[in-house]
Amino acid sequence: MPVTRFAAINELVRDQAIACGRKPDGVRLIAVSKTVDAKTAYAAFKEGACDFGENRPECLCEKALAVPEANWHFIGNIQSRRIPEIVGSATLIHSLYKPSHADKISSSARALGKIQDVLIEVNVSGETSKGGCRPEDALELVQYSCALPNVRVCGLMTMAPQGDAEVAYACFEQLAALKSDIHGKLNDKYAQSFVELSMGMSEDWREAIRAGSTMVRIGRAIFSETFEDARV
Ligand SMILES: *Cc1c(COP(=O)(O)O)cnc(C)c1O
């Protein structure tokens, strides 16, 4: 059986939540298994992982079948024609940022008799290489998606620029502020489920938790043999 660092990283995530005055259960660790095979994902499951992230629909479906007891999160770029597959396997879709995709997610979910949980991806940093809607368009997209019959909007997601922890922290704080702002403008019915902030990866999860993240998406720090983190 392959060995991963899931348990060690999970411990560090909980410690960081406590250090930031938060409840340790308030931050969910999503093990991003996109670079490893289903056997390695299963090893992490045995070490306690219940949530996994994938960015390709075919890998999401294959690994979700291999470890059906876990929650499978879709964190990749959405292509319209792959939406039925994604909806078939995803517990939560983190990367919705187009109204046309929201429509298609709702109709695919309806066909499967499910309500699809989604997060709206916001491009806070403005980097053109990143997906996500503009911060000023997020409220409208949240409200549009909330109104669809088979979609539940659970919060926001972002990716920070890499390389500078304080720049990443500022980006996460902006997403947290945007979430509060939108939360305050939603009907109670929709505000109730609009609680998640998916932010933080291998290099910046500490800053994300400090800024209020409820879900960190960590790949290399768990699965890569060559990942080095001076702070671990
Ligand atoms: C790959 C990926 C991650 C994990 O990144 P690491 O740096 O390996 O921790 C998180 N979120 C998204 C959207 C990704 O594509």
The ligand as an SDF file (V2000), in Angstrom:
LIG
                    3D

 15 15  0  0  0  0  0  0  0  0999 V2000
   -3.9340   21.2560   -8.2300 C   0  0  0  0  0  0  0  0  0  0  0  0
   -4.9030   22.1120   -7.5190 C   0  0  0  0  0  0  0  0  0  0  0  0
   -4.8330   22.2510   -6.1220 C   0  0  0  0  0  0  0  0  0  0  0  0
   -3.7510   21.6190   -5.2740 C   0  0  0  0  0  0  0  0  0  0  0  0
   -2.5260   22.2430   -5.5180 O   0  0  0  0  0  0  0  0  0  0  0  0
   -1.1890   21.8580   -4.7040 P   0  0  0  0  0  0  0  0  0  0  0  0
   -0.3010   23.0190   -4.9280 O   0  0  0  0  0  0  0  0  0  0  0  0
   -0.6960   20.5800   -5.2820 O   0  0  0  0  0  0  0  0  0  0  0  0
   -1.5860   21.7090   -3.2760 O   0  0  0  0  0  0  0  0  0  0  0  0
   -5.8070   23.0330   -5.5150 C   0  0  0  0  0  0  0  0  0  0  0  0
   -6.7800   23.6460   -6.2260 N   0  0  0  0  0  0  0  0  0  0  0  0
   -6.8640   23.5400   -7.5630 C   0  0  0  0  0  0  0  0  0  0  0  0
   -7.9560   24.2440   -8.2730 C   0  0  0  0  0  0  0  0  0  0  0  0
   -5.9260   22.7720   -8.2540 C   0  0  0  0  0  0  0  0  0  0  0  0
   -6.0180   22.6790   -9.5910 O   0  0  0  0  0  0  0  0  0  0  0  0
  1  2  1  0
  2  3  1  0
  2 14  2  0
  3  4  1  0
  3 10  2  0
  4  5  1  0
  5  6  1  0
  6  7  2  0
  6  8  1  0
  6  9  1  0
 10 11  1  0
 11 12  2  0
 12 13  1  0
 12 14  1  0
 14 15  1  0
M  END
$$$$
